[in-house]
Amino acid sequence: MQSWRRIRSLWLALSASWLLLVLLGGFSLLRLALPPRPRPGAPQGWPRWLDAELLQSFSQAGELPEDAASPQAPHGGSCDWGACFDTSKCRGDGLKVFVYPASGPISETHHRILASIEGSRFHTFSPAGACLLLLLSLDAQTGECSSMPLQWNRGRNHLVLRLHPAPCPKTFQLGQAMVAEASPTVDSFRPGFDVALPFLPEAHPLRGGAPGQLQQHSPQPGIALLALEEERGGWRTADTGSSACPWDARCEQDPGPGQTQRRETLPNATFCLISGHRPEAASRFLQALQAGCIPVLLSPRWELPFSEVIDWTKAAVVADERLPLQVLAALQEMSPARVLALRQQTQFLWDAYFSSVEKVIHTTLEVIQDRIFGTSAHPSLLWNSPPGALLALSTFSTSPQDFPFYHLQQGSRPEGRFSALIWVGPPGQPPLKLIQAVAGSQHCAQILVLWSNERPLPSSWPETAMPLTVIDGHRKVSDRFFPYSTIRTDAVLSLDARSSLSTSEVDFAFVVWQSFPERMVGFLTSSHFWDEAHGGWGYTAERTNEFSMVLTTAAFYHRYYHTLFTHSLPKALRTLADEAPTCVDVLMNFLVAAVTKLPPIKVPYGKQRQEAAPLASGGPGPRSKPQAPAPDCVNQIAAAFGHMPLLSSRLRLDPVLFKDPVSVQRKKYRSLEKP
């Protein structure tokens, strides 16, 4: 009897230990996969299982051989980056891309994609000077199969770009060419050489794109909903707290109150379960990202898009479909903070890399450029943190501290000095009083005068305590935002020669900018609005509490925006600014708002100077009536961006005790209140 009791106690202890092991193993399912890093000579697909030794404990013996089977040889043989790509052609100008012209008539979609590539900083019209030759395959749109180009050269330094699955059989051997295609299988994908693209729907926007749809933390606080994609299309929802297994036929199916009927559109759910077996299920992946629904990929057989640079463990969950109950338990136990972080990351990735065809193409080229740069490529932080690698150019820097976006994340502050850049256009009078006012600031490190008119340079300039440099411009308004190597500070005070500022106004505005280095801080404001009568955007410079732009005739911003303005904006927009000088302020505000998703900040400005100040760059003389940008300017820029990035604000930051009825001796910026 005693022996039987001991045996029963031992059995209960072993059962409890086994149950604990199963639960702990289930909770670790959210850390099953890591994005691969390319290793020469060792192709490896995504995902890479970290706890493969635990699978034997949770699975039947007959279920494992499929994972142990040797994968098929990838197309292209043993091609990798070092063996099949000649980086010597990329020295000097970096990545330059030549696009093969289409043979025969092309669709409107094909034409617009070509225009997008030609408008990028990577494009060149000379195949001899190109580092990469791109063959754009749009078989799904045209219905015709692509043919081998004349300069194929066994595919060396070539990229075959397929945004949609090609219905045509391969009409030529890829050879040493890279392939960028939608949702490639892990067996055929060559890590570090090919590029995995997202599965794009036919109607995916070519530019701009719709924003993310995440509205709140969870559809119902305390209850995490599952959205399950169905084989015939559509979605259905289920509660993770139910005992049913929503996707495995071996589990007991009990619809009950926890499941709903099939829906065509994605419901407001926290987790989206996506099968990894069917290639068409990859199209659901982008739909989940846009909706802010955390993708839960069940043993995916296709490579996740841009997995070489994107850390998908911050936005998605990869789970083994053979462990349904453990996966459900793990999702149910996920902390609200972790859920929120994952959902926020889905919105960032959608907006940065996937919301338009243009972003997908530019991300592909940026990945290849990072391979060329090697150690000078983007670090992982720039790829996986806002605003993303497309807007954090590695040609400017690869250190996060050099950009205006990462100071809070890095626990740093911008340096305590600024450079004043004074643009002198017609009539070309030296801004002597303005130079003296700026030179009186304790934060000013240097003064740069950009002389941009036909008059000869003055022979003498006022003496200042800091260096004063005169730059001979090219008589274009866009010269104001060129990344001059003589600018040695992070902060730039952009000024027009007709601007009028006091030293106290400059000092206080710079102190404000130090707290918001990613935003524009200015004195004069304007705003945009939707004009129902004309069906377009309008512009007003009336002095109201609400504004969405600050004029760059007197504004602080980070010098990195000069690099973005010159190298990231399409050439057509810079030409527009030169042809219509009053549009340059609008264009710069569009750029900063599109990058930061934030409005500018207004600081106090003398009332009399505000009434006499020029409204926009390149306008008439100081006593003439100011000119506002034409509404067509705002609409043309909005069309080029694909959306309206400007945001309205009513925030104005004033000094402590500003206009308070106290002694002036207690105020730090005393001259701000002088009439």
DRENSEDO-48350 format. One line per 10 residues: number of its first residue (from 1); their letters; for each residue x, y, z of C-alpha. Coordinates in Angstrom, 2 decimals, padded with zeros to 5 digits. Layout:
% DRENSEDO-48350
NUM	a	X Y Z | ...
***
This chain:
% DRENSEDO-48350
1	mqswrrirsl	000.00 000.00 000.00 | 002.79 002.38 000.93 | 004.59 001.46 -002.28 | 001.49 002.30 -004.33 | 001.17 005.71 -002.67 | 004.81 006.50 -003.42 | 004.33 005.49 -007.06 | 001.20 007.67 -007.34 | 003.01 010.67 -005.75 | 005.90 010.25 -008.16
11	wlalsaswll	003.50 010.07 -011.09 | 001.72 013.27 -010.04 | 005.06 015.07 -009.67 | 006.17 013.99 -013.13 | 002.84 015.04 -014.62 | 003.09 018.49 -013.01 | 006.64 018.90 -014.29 | 005.57 017.94 -017.80 | 002.66 020.39 -017.72 | 005.01 023.17 -016.58
21	lvllggfsll	007.43 022.36 -019.39 | 004.64 022.50 -021.98 | 003.41 025.87 -020.71 | 006.88 027.40 -020.60 | 007.59 026.08 -024.05 | 004.36 027.62 -025.31 | 005.17 031.05 -023.89 | 008.54 031.04 -025.62 | 006.94 030.60 -029.04 | 006.97 034.34 -029.58
31	rlalpprprp	010.76 034.27 -029.78 | 011.10 031.44 -032.25 | 012.56 033.34 -035.17 | 015.20 035.94 -035.80 | 015.82 037.80 -039.06 | 018.83 036.34 -040.84 | 022.01 038.21 -041.53 | 023.69 037.26 -044.82 | 026.71 035.01 -044.46 | 028.90 034.29 -047.47
41	gapqgwprwl	028.74 030.68 -048.58 | 026.00 029.72 -046.12 | 022.55 030.39 -047.60 | 019.90 030.25 -044.94 | 016.19 030.89 -045.19 | 013.82 032.68 -042.86 | 012.85 031.81 -040.16 | 015.76 030.33 -038.21 | 014.34 028.28 -035.34 | 015.99 028.89 -031.99
51	daellqsfsq	014.39 026.13 -029.98 | 014.42 023.26 -032.48 | 015.53 020.91 -029.73 | 012.13 021.39 -028.04 | 010.10 020.38 -031.09 | 010.66 016.66 -030.39 | 008.96 017.09 -027.03 | 005.83 018.68 -028.49 | 005.44 016.75 -031.75 | 004.82 013.23 -032.90
61	agelpedaas	007.82 011.44 -034.36 | 006.20 011.17 -037.76 | 005.74 014.91 -038.11 | 009.40 015.92 -038.12 | 010.94 014.39 -041.28 | 009.54 017.17 -043.49 | 011.78 019.68 -041.68 | 014.77 017.37 -041.94 | 014.47 016.89 -045.69 | 017.21 018.54 -047.70
71	pqaphggscd	015.96 021.75 -049.36 | 016.00 022.21 -053.09 | 019.03 023.92 -054.56 | 018.38 027.64 -054.99 | 018.19 029.00 -058.52 | 021.42 030.53 -059.71 | 023.61 027.78 -058.25 | 026.12 028.98 -055.68 | 025.73 032.69 -056.48 | 026.27 035.05 -053.58
81	wgacfdtskc	027.10 038.73 -053.23 | 030.87 038.30 -053.35 | 030.92 035.89 -056.30 | 028.24 037.29 -058.63 | 028.28 041.08 -058.14 | 031.12 043.39 -059.21 | 031.20 046.24 -056.67 | 034.09 047.95 -058.48 | 031.54 049.46 -060.88 | 029.90 051.23 -057.93
91	rgdglkvfvy	032.93 053.20 -056.79 | 032.64 056.95 -056.93 | 028.94 057.77 -057.24 | 027.73 054.70 -055.34 | 024.65 052.88 -056.60 | 023.56 054.12 -060.02 | 020.77 052.22 -061.74 | 020.00 051.95 -065.43 | 016.54 050.65 -066.33 | 016.13 048.74 -069.56
101	pasgpiseth	013.51 050.36 -071.79 | 010.48 048.25 -072.51 | 010.18 046.65 -075.92 | 006.84 047.54 -077.41 | 003.88 049.29 -075.80 | 003.75 049.53 -072.02 | 000.91 049.96 -069.59 | 000.24 053.11 -067.59 | 001.37 051.29 -064.46 | 004.66 050.35 -066.14
111	hrilasiegs	005.17 053.95 -067.26 | 004.57 055.39 -063.79 | 006.91 052.91 -062.12 | 009.64 053.80 -064.61 | 009.04 057.49 -063.91 | 009.36 056.80 -060.18 | 012.74 055.12 -060.63 | 013.96 057.82 -063.03 | 013.03 060.49 -060.49 | 015.08 058.86 -057.72
121	rfhtfspaga	018.66 059.74 -056.81 | 019.80 056.29 -057.99 | 018.89 056.63 -061.66 | 021.25 057.14 -064.58 | 020.54 057.21 -068.32 | 023.93 055.69 -069.18 | 024.26 051.89 -069.00 | 028.05 052.25 -069.15 | 028.10 054.33 -065.98 | 025.56 052.18 -064.13
131	clllllslda	026.43 050.00 -061.18 | 023.18 048.01 -061.47 | 021.13 047.20 -064.57 | 017.47 046.70 -063.77 | 015.03 044.62 -065.77 | 011.51 045.49 -064.71 | 009.19 042.55 -065.29 | 005.49 043.37 -065.24 | 004.19 040.20 -066.84 | 001.08 040.24 -064.66
141	qtgecssmpl	000.01 043.64 -066.05 | 001.04 043.35 -069.70 | 000.30 039.67 -070.28 | 003.57 039.34 -072.20 | 006.71 037.51 -071.13 | 009.96 039.41 -070.61 | 012.84 038.68 -072.97 | 016.57 038.66 -072.32 | 018.18 042.09 -072.81 | 021.09 042.47 -075.23
151	qwnrgrnhlv	023.59 043.48 -072.51 | 022.74 040.54 -070.28 | 026.36 039.37 -069.69 | 025.17 036.21 -067.90 | 023.15 038.42 -065.54 | 026.15 039.93 -063.74 | 025.24 043.16 -061.92 | 021.63 042.71 -063.02 | 018.43 042.82 -060.98 | 015.21 041.25 -062.21
161	lrlhpapcpk	012.35 043.04 -060.45 | 009.00 041.28 -060.19 | 006.40 043.13 -058.15 | 003.76 040.50 -058.88 | 003.96 036.74 -059.43 | 004.85 036.16 -063.07 | 002.40 033.91 -064.98 | 005.00 033.26 -067.70 | 007.61 030.54 -067.48 | 011.21 031.70 -067.25
171	tfqlgqamva	012.24 032.49 -070.81 | 015.96 032.77 -070.05 | 018.43 031.60 -067.44 | 018.91 034.05 -064.58 | 022.59 033.20 -064.33 | 024.31 035.64 -061.96 | 021.36 038.04 -061.79 | 019.74 038.98 -058.51 | 016.01 038.49 -058.24 | 013.65 040.76 -056.34
181	easptvdsfr	010.26 039.07 -056.33 | 007.15 038.90 -054.25 | 007.08 036.29 -051.48 | 009.79 033.90 -052.73 | 009.88 030.44 -051.19 | 012.56 029.80 -048.58 | 013.95 027.00 -050.75 | 014.61 029.20 -053.79 | 015.60 032.40 -051.98 | 019.33 033.22 -051.74
191	pgfdvalpfl	019.89 035.23 -048.52 | 022.20 038.19 -048.91 | 021.82 038.11 -052.70 | 018.15 038.07 -053.70 | 015.64 040.54 -052.25 | 012.26 039.43 -050.89 | 009.42 041.79 -051.81 | 005.92 041.98 -050.35 | 003.02 040.41 -052.19 | 001.39 043.55 -053.65
201	peahplrgga	-002.23 043.65 -054.74 | -002.94 044.84 -058.25 | -004.49 048.09 -057.03 | -001.63 049.01 -054.68 | -001.01 052.80 -054.92 | 002.08 053.83 -056.81 | 002.85 056.88 -054.65 | 001.85 058.11 -051.19 | -000.50 055.35 -050.12 | -003.12 055.12 -047.42
211	pgqlqqhspq	-002.01 055.57 -043.80 | -002.12 052.86 -041.18 | -005.50 052.08 -039.67 | -004.59 051.51 -036.02 | -007.04 053.53 -033.96 | -006.72 052.13 -030.45 | -004.69 049.72 -028.36 | -007.14 046.82 -028.46 | -010.70 046.36 -029.74 | -011.85 045.38 -026.24
221	pgiallalee	-009.60 046.00 -023.21 | -008.47 042.71 -021.68 | -009.63 040.57 -024.60 | -007.29 039.84 -027.51 | -009.15 039.00 -030.70 | -007.81 036.72 -033.42 | -008.52 037.32 -037.09 | -008.03 034.19 -039.19 | -007.56 034.36 -042.96 | -009.55 031.78 -044.82
231	erggwrtadt	-008.53 029.69 -047.80 | -011.30 031.10 -049.98 | -010.61 034.68 -048.94 | -012.11 036.81 -046.20 | -011.57 036.77 -042.46 | -013.27 035.43 -039.36 | -012.57 036.26 -035.73 | -012.11 034.17 -032.61 | -011.30 034.86 -028.98 | -007.94 033.56 -027.72
241	gssacpwdar	-009.60 032.76 -024.41 | -011.79 030.06 -025.95 | -010.81 026.41 -025.75 | -011.30 025.81 -029.47 | -008.35 025.51 -031.83 | -009.25 027.91 -034.64 | -007.02 026.62 -037.46 | -006.06 022.98 -036.82 | -008.48 020.27 -037.92 | -007.17 017.93 -035.24
251	ceqdpgpgqt	-008.52 020.23 -032.51 | -012.09 020.13 -031.41 | -014.02 022.73 -033.39 | -016.50 024.47 -031.11 | -017.63 027.70 -032.76 | -019.67 028.82 -029.76 | -019.88 032.52 -028.85 | -016.13 033.07 -029.35 | -016.26 032.82 -033.17 | -017.95 034.96 -035.79
261	qrretlpnat	-018.98 034.54 -039.40 | -016.73 035.13 -042.39 | -016.05 038.77 -043.36 | -014.55 040.15 -046.56 | -012.67 042.99 -044.83 | -010.20 042.65 -042.00 | -011.95 043.19 -038.66 | -010.51 045.24 -035.83 | -008.40 042.50 -034.27 | -005.20 042.31 -032.24
271	fclisghrpe	-003.66 039.21 -033.87 | -004.01 038.00 -037.46 | -003.26 034.31 -038.02 | -001.81 033.72 -041.49 | -001.03 030.32 -042.94 | 002.52 029.79 -044.15 | 001.71 027.04 -046.68 | -000.28 028.89 -049.34 | 001.64 031.54 -051.34 | -001.55 033.55 -051.80
281	aasrflqalq	-001.73 033.92 -048.02 | 001.25 036.27 -048.28 | -001.10 038.90 -049.70 | -002.83 038.96 -046.30 | 000.42 039.96 -044.64 | 000.35 043.57 -045.88 | -003.34 043.84 -045.11 | -002.61 042.92 -041.49 | 000.27 045.41 -041.28 | -001.84 048.31 -042.48
291	agcipvllsp	-004.64 047.45 -040.06 | -002.27 047.35 -037.09 | -003.10 043.67 -036.59 | -000.06 041.71 -035.37 | 000.72 039.03 -037.99 | 001.01 035.53 -036.49 | 002.69 033.47 -039.21 | 002.15 029.74 -038.93 | 005.30 027.95 -040.17 | 005.79 030.24 -043.20
301	rwelpfsevi	007.26 028.70 -046.33 | 007.92 032.08 -047.94 | 010.54 034.69 -047.10 | 009.30 037.75 -045.26 | 009.78 041.01 -047.22 | 013.13 042.77 -046.75 | 014.02 040.32 -043.96 | 017.68 041.15 -044.55 | 017.24 044.54 -042.88 | 013.85 044.55 -041.12
311	dwtkaavvad	013.71 042.98 -037.66 | 010.35 041.26 -037.91 | 010.50 040.07 -034.29 | 009.46 043.63 -033.38 | 006.28 043.53 -035.47 | 005.25 039.91 -036.09 | 005.07 036.50 -034.44 | 006.29 033.31 -036.11 | 004.83 030.16 -034.59 | 004.79 026.44 -035.29
321	erlplqvlaa	001.39 025.41 -036.61 | 001.82 021.98 -034.98 | 001.53 023.56 -031.53 | -001.87 025.30 -031.68 | -002.79 025.25 -028.02 | 000.62 026.55 -026.91 | 000.44 029.37 -029.47 | -002.99 030.44 -028.22 | -001.79 030.35 -024.61 | 001.26 032.43 -025.48
331	lqemsparvl	-000.83 035.07 -027.29 | -003.23 035.24 -024.38 | -000.39 035.79 -021.89 | 001.35 038.50 -023.92 | 001.59 041.70 -021.88 | -000.38 044.79 -023.00 | 002.86 046.78 -023.30 | 004.30 044.17 -025.68 | 001.09 044.11 -027.72 | 001.13 047.89 -028.07
341	alrqqtqflw	004.81 047.91 -029.10 | 004.17 045.29 -031.80 | 001.12 047.10 -033.14 | 002.94 050.44 -033.27 | 005.80 048.83 -035.16 | 003.39 047.46 -037.77 | 002.22 051.01 -038.45 | 005.76 052.33 -038.78 | 006.84 049.56 -041.16 | 003.72 049.95 -043.27
351	dayfssvekv	004.19 053.70 -043.67 | 007.98 053.59 -044.16 | 008.37 050.73 -046.64 | 005.11 049.18 -047.86 | 002.33 051.75 -048.33 | 003.16 052.42 -052.01 | 004.91 050.78 -054.94 | 007.40 053.65 -055.00 | 008.48 052.92 -051.42 | 008.86 049.21 -052.17
361	ihttleviqd	011.11 049.96 -055.16 | 013.21 052.52 -053.29 | 013.59 050.15 -050.34 | 014.85 047.46 -052.71 | 017.50 049.80 -054.10 | 018.44 050.97 -050.60 | 019.03 047.35 -049.50 | 021.37 046.81 -052.44 | 023.18 050.07 -051.73 | 023.76 048.97 -048.14
371	rifgtsahps	025.43 045.80 -049.43 | 027.74 047.94 -051.56 | 028.64 050.26 -048.69 | 029.34 047.36 -046.33 | 030.51 048.83 -043.03 | 029.16 052.24 -044.09 | 025.61 050.91 -044.46 | 022.60 051.74 -042.31 | 022.74 050.23 -038.82 | 019.73 048.19 -037.77
381	llwnsppgal	018.40 051.05 -035.62 | 017.91 053.28 -038.67 | 016.03 050.56 -040.55 | 013.76 049.66 -037.62 | 013.04 053.06 -036.03 | 011.10 056.04 -037.42 | 011.43 057.63 -039.88 | 013.23 054.64 -041.46 | 016.23 054.10 -043.72 | 014.64 055.74 -046.77
391	lalstfstsp	014.62 059.05 -044.89 | 017.88 058.56 -042.95 | 020.36 058.67 -045.82 | 023.59 056.79 -045.24 | 025.36 059.27 -047.53 | 024.86 061.84 -044.75 | 025.89 059.64 -041.81 | 025.50 056.16 -040.35 | 025.53 057.35 -036.73 | 022.05 057.87 -035.22
401	qdfpfyhlqq	023.33 060.84 -033.18 | 023.99 062.82 -036.37 | 020.30 062.78 -037.31 | 017.63 064.93 -035.65 | 015.28 061.99 -034.94 | 017.15 059.85 -032.42 | 018.33 062.21 -029.66 | 015.60 061.15 -027.23 | 016.17 057.47 -028.03 | 019.94 057.83 -027.61
411	gsrpegrfsa	019.73 060.05 -024.51 | 021.66 062.85 -026.20 | 021.13 066.52 -027.05 | 022.14 068.53 -030.11 | 025.14 070.79 -029.76 | 024.63 074.24 -028.29 | 025.62 076.32 -031.33 | 024.00 077.25 -034.63 | 024.98 078.55 -038.06 | 023.12 081.50 -039.57
421	liwvgppgqp	022.53 081.18 -043.32 | 021.41 084.53 -044.79 | 020.09 084.42 -048.34 | 020.65 087.67 -050.26 | 018.50 087.87 -053.38 | 017.36 090.91 -055.37 | 017.82 093.84 -054.80 | 021.08 092.63 -053.23 | 021.61 094.97 -050.30 | 024.00 093.66 -047.60
431	plkliqavag	021.95 092.83 -044.46 | 024.18 094.77 -042.06 | 021.67 095.20 -039.22 | 020.59 091.56 -039.44 | 024.20 090.38 -039.28 | 024.82 092.46 -036.17 | 021.67 091.14 -034.46 | 022.56 087.50 -035.19 | 026.21 088.00 -034.25 | 025.10 089.22 -030.83
441	sqhcaqilvl	023.65 085.81 -029.98 | 025.67 083.80 -027.49 | 024.81 080.60 -029.43 | 025.93 081.70 -032.89 | 028.97 079.79 -034.20 | 029.23 081.21 -037.74 | 027.44 083.41 -040.25 | 027.12 082.36 -043.88 | 025.93 084.88 -046.49 | 024.58 083.25 -049.65
451	wsnerplpss	024.93 085.91 -052.33 | 022.36 085.07 -055.02 | 021.90 088.13 -057.25 | 023.53 089.81 -060.22 | 025.19 092.63 -058.28 | 028.89 092.30 -057.48 | 029.88 091.27 -053.97 | 030.48 094.15 -051.54 | 034.12 094.82 -050.80 | 033.65 095.05 -047.03
461	wpetampltv	031.50 093.39 -044.42 | 030.89 094.20 -040.75 | 033.33 092.74 -038.27 | 031.91 090.00 -036.07 | 033.22 087.90 -033.21 | 032.52 084.72 -035.18 | 033.57 083.71 -038.71 | 031.62 085.33 -041.57 | 031.74 083.48 -044.90 | 030.30 084.69 -048.21
471	idghrkvsdr	029.11 082.01 -050.67 | 028.53 082.91 -054.31 | 025.22 081.24 -055.21 | 023.80 080.07 -058.54 | 020.92 082.55 -058.62 | 018.39 079.86 -057.68 | 016.09 079.86 -054.66 | 016.79 076.16 -054.06 | 020.43 077.12 -053.32 | 019.24 078.07 -049.84
481	ffpystirtd	018.78 074.40 -049.00 | 021.94 072.97 -050.52 | 024.07 070.93 -048.05 | 027.09 073.26 -047.97 | 030.15 071.68 -046.41 | 030.90 075.00 -044.69 | 027.92 074.48 -042.34 | 029.59 072.97 -039.27 | 026.71 072.88 -036.77 | 023.55 070.78 -036.51
491	avlsldarss	021.27 073.80 -036.17 | 020.71 076.18 -039.09 | 019.02 079.56 -038.77 | 017.61 080.24 -042.23 | 017.18 083.95 -042.90 | 016.23 086.27 -045.72 | 018.24 089.48 -046.12 | 015.03 091.47 -045.54 | 014.21 089.68 -042.27 | 014.33 091.64 -039.05
501	lstsevdfaf	015.12 089.88 -035.76 | 016.40 090.89 -032.35 | 019.12 089.01 -030.54 | 016.68 087.93 -027.80 | 014.30 086.46 -030.38 | 017.14 084.47 -031.91 | 018.37 083.20 -028.53 | 014.96 082.05 -027.35 | 014.06 080.38 -030.65 | 017.30 078.41 -030.57
511	vvwqsfperm	016.67 077.23 -027.00 | 013.24 075.99 -028.12 | 014.76 074.19 -031.12 | 017.22 072.34 -028.88 | 014.24 070.64 -027.22 | 012.65 069.77 -030.60 | 015.57 069.25 -033.02 | 013.51 067.24 -035.50 | 010.98 070.05 -036.04 | 011.03 073.49 -037.61
521	vgfltsshfw	010.87 076.44 -035.20 | 009.88 079.75 -036.75 | 008.42 083.21 -036.27 | 006.10 083.78 -039.24 | 003.39 081.23 -039.96 | 000.84 080.29 -042.60 | -001.63 077.46 -043.03 | -003.31 075.25 -045.59 | -006.99 074.33 -045.88 | -009.28 072.30 -048.08
531	deahggwgyt	-011.23 074.47 -050.52 | -014.54 072.76 -051.19 | -015.52 075.26 -053.87 | -012.48 074.50 -056.03 | -011.97 070.89 -054.93 | -008.35 071.41 -053.93 | -005.99 072.71 -051.29 | -005.79 076.39 -050.45 | -003.21 078.59 -048.72 | -003.62 081.49 -046.35
541	aertnefsmv	-001.11 083.77 -044.65 | -003.61 085.42 -042.30 | -002.31 085.74 -038.75 | -004.51 083.26 -036.90 | -003.95 080.97 -033.94 | -003.89 077.90 -036.16 | -001.00 077.26 -038.55 | 000.68 074.39 -040.41 | 003.80 076.03 -041.87 | 006.54 078.42 -040.79
551	lttaafyhry	008.32 080.62 -043.29 | 011.95 079.77 -043.88 | 012.80 083.45 -044.13 | 013.32 083.19 -040.34 | 013.35 079.64 -038.97 | 015.54 077.09 -037.19 | 015.88 073.50 -038.41 | 018.46 070.70 -038.57 | 021.05 070.83 -041.33 | 020.15 067.27 -042.36
561	yhtlfthslp	017.07 068.65 -044.09 | 019.40 070.32 -046.60 | 020.63 066.84 -047.58 | 017.08 065.50 -047.87 | 015.95 068.53 -049.88 | 018.77 068.15 -052.39 | 019.15 064.37 -052.67 | 015.75 062.92 -051.74 | 013.16 065.23 -053.30 | 012.32 064.56 -056.94
571	kalrtladea	014.07 066.90 -059.35 | 010.70 068.11 -060.65 | 009.85 069.59 -057.23 | 013.16 071.40 -056.93 | 012.61 072.80 -060.43 | 009.15 073.96 -059.38 | 010.67 075.86 -056.45 | 013.18 077.57 -058.74 | 010.53 078.54 -061.28 | 008.04 079.72 -058.62
581	ptcvdvlmnf	010.22 081.05 -055.76 | 007.25 081.61 -053.45 | 006.75 077.82 -053.39 | 010.07 077.05 -051.69 | 008.70 077.61 -048.16 | 005.79 075.27 -048.84 | 008.10 072.61 -050.24 | 010.45 072.68 -047.23 | 007.51 072.45 -044.81 | 006.07 069.53 -046.79
591	lvaavtklpp	009.39 067.72 -046.55 | 009.83 068.13 -042.78 | 006.20 067.25 -042.05 | 006.40 064.11 -044.22 | 009.49 062.95 -042.34 | 008.46 063.77 -038.77 | 004.64 063.50 -038.92 | 004.65 066.60 -036.70 | 003.69 070.28 -037.16 | 006.18 073.15 -036.75
601	ikvpygkqrq	006.51 075.27 -033.62 | 005.89 079.00 -033.43 | 007.80 081.38 -031.16 | 007.01 085.05 -030.37 | 007.90 087.73 -032.87 | 007.67 091.52 -032.68 | 004.35 092.78 -034.00 | 005.78 095.68 -036.01 | 008.44 093.49 -037.62 | 005.83 090.84 -038.32
611	eaaplasggp	003.74 093.28 -040.35 | 006.75 094.51 -042.33 | 008.39 091.13 -042.92 | 008.49 089.50 -046.38 | 005.95 086.75 -046.73 | 007.93 084.28 -048.77 | 011.29 083.72 -050.34 | 012.02 085.37 -053.63 | 009.25 087.93 -053.19 | 009.49 091.64 -053.90
621	gprskpqapa	011.33 094.26 -051.90 | 010.68 095.00 -048.25 | 008.19 097.79 -048.89 | 006.22 095.97 -051.57 | 003.03 094.05 -051.02 | 003.90 090.47 -050.06 | 003.03 087.60 -052.38 | 001.60 084.32 -051.21 | 002.26 081.04 -052.99 | -000.36 080.18 -055.56
631	pdcvnqiaaa	-002.83 077.45 -054.57 | -001.60 075.45 -057.56 | 001.78 075.29 -055.85 | 000.31 073.54 -052.80 | -001.71 071.16 -054.97 | 001.22 070.29 -057.22 | 003.45 069.48 -054.26 | 000.68 067.46 -052.57 | 000.18 065.47 -055.79 | 003.92 064.75 -056.02
641	fghmpllssr	003.99 063.51 -052.40 | 000.88 061.42 -052.98 | -000.82 062.75 -049.85 | -001.08 065.87 -047.68 | 001.59 065.61 -044.93 | 001.01 069.03 -043.35 | -000.47 069.05 -039.85 | -002.15 071.99 -038.15 | -001.20 073.26 -034.71 | -002.05 076.03 -032.28
651	lrldpvlfkd	001.07 075.70 -030.16 | 003.21 078.75 -029.49 | 006.01 078.55 -026.95 | 006.74 081.70 -024.94 | 009.44 082.43 -022.35 | 008.62 082.18 -018.65 | 006.88 085.36 -017.42 | 006.31 086.49 -021.02 | 003.97 089.52 -020.85 | 003.27 088.85 -017.19
661	pvsvqrkkyr	002.74 091.99 -015.03 | 006.00 091.58 -013.11 | 009.22 093.53 -013.01 | 011.19 093.37 -016.26 | 014.29 092.60 -014.21 | 012.86 089.15 -013.50 | 012.56 088.31 -017.18 | 015.35 086.65 -019.11 | 014.33 087.74 -022.64 | 013.41 091.33 -021.92
671	slekp	013.52 092.76 -025.40 | 010.85 090.34 -026.68 | 008.10 092.54 -025.28 | 009.40 095.81 -026.64 | 007.15 097.39 -029.29
***
